[in-house]
Amino acid sequence: MLRAQSGQQAGVDTSAPGCRVYVSRPLPEPGIHLLREGGAEVLQNQYDTAPSEEEWRAGLAQADGLLCVLGDRIDEARMAAAPRLQVIANLAVGYDNIDLAAARSRGITVTNTPDVLTDATADLAWALLLALARRLREGERLLRSGSWKGWSPIQLLGTGLQGKTLGIFGFGRIGQAVARRAAGFGMSVIYCSRSPKSVPGLAAEPVGLEGLLAGSDVLSLHSPLTEETRHRFGAAELSALKPGCLLINTSRGALIDEAALTRALQAGELAGAGLDVYEFEPKVSEALLAMDQVVLLPHLGSATKEARAEMVRICSQNLLRVLRGEPALTPVG
Ligand code: DGY
């Protein structure tokens, strides 16, 4: 269901008047208010699921701006259905769902939401890491089953983190924030990224991919999904992991060949995986769902009220700025 909501309120900046923005999902606070206050007419999908093809057509036909989410594939065909489109604001830091070349050739600005979700995502990577290392899922299930008989010296023994090595693949903002948290757990940090980075106050040693695989007790992935990083972790890389390694992924599912991961977990080549993202999201394989040594979350990396509010704010500002003829705050590509 699409609902049009007009801006043009008294006393607000109406310097993007007459512009229409299609919003592909309901949004958390501040929602579409900033767009309306900026003078845009907003057409919004009212359901928390992807619009149907018909709804996309209706939404895009008149849209000058689009606010979309990472599950929306915005390709050439979709852009062709939006002849007035000037700006696409993706409600995410990652933008692998958008065909940047097609946007460029049509003169459409694409924007993302960097920085504001860094801490939320880093926290979630640690939540997965701790849940996996200390077997929280199994413990909670035991308790809820009603069959817990009390404390036992041999029950649900997990893995201690102190003195272990945290490996980070991709050392941008989120990778660095994850690394920063490691000091509190007494872990040392190695990282692999396209170029060595010296970050003041952060002790972390650059290594190549081989060194990362062989040296990490916990390996956490924080790289964008590109043609270069797709399936970066396949059968060969997974079998080169240090025995007992725990693998955490809060970036994009397709960095890992999920079929190879399933086989590696079954073969015990790694001790466990904490996943927030999936190769064929939102589909998660039955094999992974059945495993005890994995913790699975439904892409919650940026899901705090604080981070999401800022993400909505940045998207709204980017849309309004471009529609007013000003440069976007956070353009990509
Ligand atoms: C992003 O912003 O790319 C995250 O995956 C959303 O949570």
Residues whose N, C-alpha, C, O or C-beta is under 5 A from the ligand:
A	BS01	DGY	L91 A92 V93 G94 T250 S251 H299 G301 S302
